């Protein structure tokens, strides 16, 4: 089991009031990191996660803060990172977790939903990464971990949920561009890409290894990229999919 010591590090996980984002943030808090719990509308849930993060941390010097904002709005992104940096200093670790899902045939998705899926998954990742980079570059250290999808590196698509697949493929391409652009600056950018996770909205009957990915599976993939021994790995994609290899989705 990968178990890095994150004492002295600071982390922000977008959409960390619930689900996978919450578990990724709590895992870093447990390992000593100062953390920023981010939410858009789930204020009460975010406050609860912050309380749990304080309880989980074994580091008395660690700080826990809560920040609010819409990651698809450039001004809101600026404000939420300002708030996080005021509390934590430079953000060492950014996990871009936010991303809406639309399990509907593409012709039946209204344009507002189509845009929301694209903007939360791709534009949110772009805006948050762009905002965090100056601080990481100044200190010559940073870890960006983006959430992808298991088919994104194979370009498998389907009529159902198409904007999500397209956006996640864009996230992987963006991650690899970031890795190339920051290779001399002590920064890594990587992607972890699940098929279905234990809290997924849609749960297929025929799952690889007989189960969805657990939160701990996702945590271990993230911690792999945060471990000191992984500082040479950038632009990589870990598919947390149990070996799922369909010919088509």
C-alpha positions in Angstrom: 0.0 0.0 0.0 1.3 3.4 -0.9 1.4 5.7 2.1 3.3 8.9 1.5 3.9 11.4 4.3 2.2 14.7 3.2 3.2 16.7 6.2 4.0 20.3 5.1 2.1 20.0 1.8 -1.1 21.8 1.0 -3.9 20.5 -1.3 -7.1 21.6 -2.9 -9.6 19.1 -4.3 -12.4 20.5 -6.4 -15.8 19.1 -5.6 -14.6 17.6 -2.3 -17.8 17.9 -0.4 -19.0 14.5 -1.6 -18.1 11.3 -3.3 -14.7 10.6 -4.7 -13.4 14.1 -4.1 -14.2 13.9 -0.4 -12.4 10.6 -0.1 -9.3 11.9 -1.9 -9.2 15.0 0.3 -9.6 13.0 3.5 -6.8 10.6 2.4 -4.4 13.6 2.1 -5.5 15.1 5.4 -5.0 11.7 7.1 -1.4 11.8 5.8 -0.7 15.3 7.3 -1.5 17.7 4.5 -3.3 21.0 5.0 -6.4 20.9 2.8 -9.0 23.1 1.2 -12.4 21.6 0.9 -14.1 23.0 -2.2 -17.8 23.1 -2.9 -20.2 24.9 -5.3 -23.6 24.4 -3.6 -23.1 21.8 -0.9 -22.1 24.1 1.9 -23.3 21.8 4.8 -21.6 18.8 3.3 -18.4 20.7 2.9 -18.4 21.8 6.5 -18.9 18.2 7.6 -15.9 17.1 5.4 -13.8 19.9 6.9 -14.6 18.6 10.4 -13.7 15.1 9.4 -10.5 16.3 7.9 -9.5 18.0 11.1 -10.2 14.8 13.1 -8.4 12.6 10.6 -5.2 14.7 10.5 -2.4 13.6 12.7 -0.6 16.9 12.2 -1.5 19.6 14.7 0.1 22.2 12.4 -2.1 21.3 9.5 -4.8 23.8 8.4 -8.2 22.9 7.1 -10.3 25.5 5.2 -13.5 25.6 3.1 -13.7 27.4 -0.2 -16.7 28.0 -2.4 -17.0 28.7 -6.1 -18.1 27.6 -9.6 -15.1 26.1 -11.3 -16.5 27.0 -14.8 -16.5 30.7 -13.9 -13.0 32.4 -14.2 -13.7 35.1 -11.6 -15.1 32.5 -9.1 -12.0 30.3 -9.7 -9.7 33.3 -9.0 -11.6 34.0 -5.8 -11.7 30.5 -4.5 -7.9 30.1 -5.0 -7.3 33.4 -3.4 -9.2 32.2 -0.4 -7.4 28.8 -0.3 -4.0 30.5 -0.6 -4.8 33.0 2.1 -5.4 30.0 4.4 -2.8 27.5 3.2 -0.2 29.4 1.3 0.8 28.1 -2.2 -1.2 25.0 -3.2 1.2 22.1 -3.6 -1.4 19.6 -4.8 -4.4 20.2 -7.0 -6.9 17.5 -7.8 -9.4 18.4 -10.5 -12.3 16.2 -9.5 -15.4 18.2 -10.6 -17.3 16.8 -13.6 -21.0 16.4 -14.3 -22.4 13.3 -16.0 -25.2 12.9 -18.5 -26.2 9.3 -19.1 -28.5 10.2 -22.0 -28.5 9.7 -25.8 -26.7 12.7 -27.3 -29.8 13.7 -29.4 -31.9 13.9 -26.2 -29.4 16.0 -24.2 -30.5 19.7 -24.1 -27.9 22.3 -24.9 -27.7 23.6 -21.4 -26.8 20.1 -20.1 -24.4 19.5 -22.9 -22.5 22.7 -22.0 -22.6 21.9 -18.3 -21.0 18.5 -18.8 -18.3 19.9 -21.0 -17.6 23.0 -18.9 -17.4 21.2 -15.5 -15.2 18.4 -16.8 -12.9 20.2 -19.2 -13.1 24.0 -18.7 -13.0 23.6 -14.9 -9.9 21.5 -15.2 -8.3 24.1 -17.5 -9.3 27.1 -15.3 -8.1 25.6 -12.0 -4.9 24.3 -13.5 -4.1 27.6 -15.1 -4.7 29.4 -11.8 -2.6 27.1 -9.6 0.5 27.0 -11.9 2.1 30.4 -11.1 2.5 29.4 -7.4 3.8 26.0 -8.3 6.2 27.4 -10.8 7.5 29.9 -8.3 8.4 27.2 -5.8 9.4 24.7 -8.5 7.1 22.0 -7.1 3.6 21.0 -7.8 1.4 17.9 -8.3 -1.7 18.1 -10.5 -4.0 15.1 -10.7 -7.0 15.1 -13.0 -9.9 12.8 -13.1 -10.4 11.1 -16.4 -12.4 8.2 -17.7 -11.3 4.6 -18.4 -11.9 4.8 -22.2 -10.3 8.2 -22.8 -6.9 6.9 -24.0 -8.6 4.5 -26.4 -11.0 7.0 -27.9 -14.0 4.8 -27.2 -17.3 6.6 -27.5 -21.0 5.9 -27.5 -24.2 7.8 -28.4 -25.1 7.8 -24.7 -23.2 10.3 -22.5 -21.1 11.5 -25.4 -20.2 15.0 -24.1 -18.7 13.3 -21.0 -16.5 11.0 -23.1 -15.4 13.9 -25.3 -14.6 16.1 -22.3 -12.6 13.4 -20.5 -10.6 12.7 -23.7 -9.9 16.4 -23.7 -8.8 16.3 -20.1 -6.3 13.5 -20.9 -4.9 15.6 -23.8 -4.7 18.7 -21.6 -2.9 16.7 -18.9 -0.3 15.5 -21.4 0.2 19.0 -22.7 0.7 20.3 -19.1 3.3 17.6 -18.4 5.2 18.6 -21.5 4.9 22.3 -20.7 6.1 21.9 -17.1 8.8 19.2 -17.4 11.6 21.5 -16.3 9.8 23.1 -13.4 9.4 20.4 -10.8 5.7 20.0 -11.6 3.9 16.8 -12.6 0.5 16.4 -14.2 -1.2 13.0 -14.4 -4.7 11.5 -14.8 -6.5 8.7 -12.9 -9.3 7.3 -14.9 -12.0 5.0 -13.4 -14.6 3.0 -15.3 -17.3 3.0 -12.5 -16.7 3.8 -8.9 -18.7 2.5 -5.9 -20.9 5.7 -5.9 -21.4 5.9 -9.7 -24.9 7.0 -10.9 -25.0 4.1 -13.4 -23.9 0.6 -12.3 -23.5 -1.9 -15.1 -24.3 -5.5 -14.3 -21.2 -7.0 -15.8 -18.3 -5.4 -13.9 -14.7 -6.4 -14.2 -13.5 -8.4 -11.2 -17.2 -8.4 -10.0 -17.2 -5.0 -8.5 -16.8 -1.3 -9.2 -13.7 0.6 -8.2 -13.7 1.4 -4.5 -12.8 4.8 -3.1 -9.6 3.2 -1.8 -8.7 2.1 -5.3 -9.0 5.8 -6.3 -7.0 6.9 -3.3 -4.2 4.6 -4.0 -3.9 5.8 -7.6 -3.7 9.4 -6.4 -1.2 8.6 -3.7 1.0 6.9 -6.3 1.4 10.1 -8.1 2.0 12.1 -4.9 4.7 9.8 -3.6 8.2 11.2 -3.7 9.4 8.3 -5.7 7.0 9.2 -8.6 8.5 12.6 -9.3 9.7 11.4 -12.8 6.2 10.4 -13.8 4.2 13.0 -15.7 1.7 12.9 -18.5 0.6 9.5 -17.4 -2.8 7.9 -17.2 -3.7 5.2 -14.7 -7.0 3.4 -15.6 -8.7 2.4 -12.4 -11.0 0.0 -14.3 -10.2 -3.6 -13.1 -8.9 -4.4 -16.6 -12.1 -3.3 -18.5 -11.3 -3.6 -22.2 -14.5 -3.4 -24.3 -14.4 -3.3 -28.1 -17.0 -0.6 -27.8 -18.9 1.2 -25.0 
